[in-house]
Amino acid sequence: MIVITGQTATGKTNLALKLAAEKDGELINFDSRQVYKDLDIITGKDVPKNSNFILHGSKSGYDVGYHLLPYADKHKIKLWLYDIVNPDRYFSSYDFSTVAKDLIADIKGRKKLPILVGGSYFYLKHLLYGFGFEVPPDFNLREELNKESVAELQNILKKLGFDPIDKMNHSDRHNPRRLIRRIEILIGARNSKISPSQSQKTLSELSPTIIGLRYKNKENLIDAIKKRVRNRLDLGAIDEVNQLLKRGYKKTDPGMKTIGYKQLMNFLEGSVTEEQAIKEWITAEVQYAKRQYTFMKKDKNITWNLV
């Protein structure tokens, strides 16, 4: 198995396609935003306009399928785990890990090479290294917790005896999705008297080669992100957000909290100008790319390549 990860806008998918063509592989997406249906332009899904989602079947309660990506005129490469969940639903690292394990086994069973590609390290970490407890999602609990403020979610964790709350990094401590998942795990483990999973695949069992891509310097990163944001605006990013809002999706929906969508919704609501929204979008992307490397560089199994 090959894993290609790293900072945003570093060409991960292009490298994955090249390796898939060379090694008879199939791609599995682990970008936590590209799993959402209809979040296409701003998330940068690498599929041609006429690409169809080909349903393969249901895995772990999700309709799982693939897109066929053209490469070098003579290859059609399967890309899995785009477009499997609606923007108003959570798709946690547990959900990803469960579905991805099934897909990896399926791909290997067909004598193909699984190539995972994405930048959501939390997904990758859960898949490769596991958690102490394997607690399935509780959608009723999530719906209730989604009504609470970040401060109240932090208080709930403290009441549940989650002592490390103050030691969490700033991003995790103020991320409602991650706080809700921690609450879910604590409550699920207590109610079920779950012991550490014996079925969790280890890193050695999956035997991955992990390639990380990052920028040589901050200036290259910022230039690449500015260019990509402008390109997505030219492709119709604002209209994409408009259409999602017309379909009834809200700012509080998990998928709609994605960078780019948040800033453009503020513009469409009139709270900022278009210029301010674009500037804030670029800043958020740069900050996210820095956080990505901060988390990933602690993983000594990643071999880094500079771009």
Summary of the structure (lengths in Angstrom):
residues: 307
radius of gyration: 19.2
end to end distance: 22.7
largest distance: 57.9
contacts: 927
relative contact order: 0.17
helix: 48%
strand: 16%
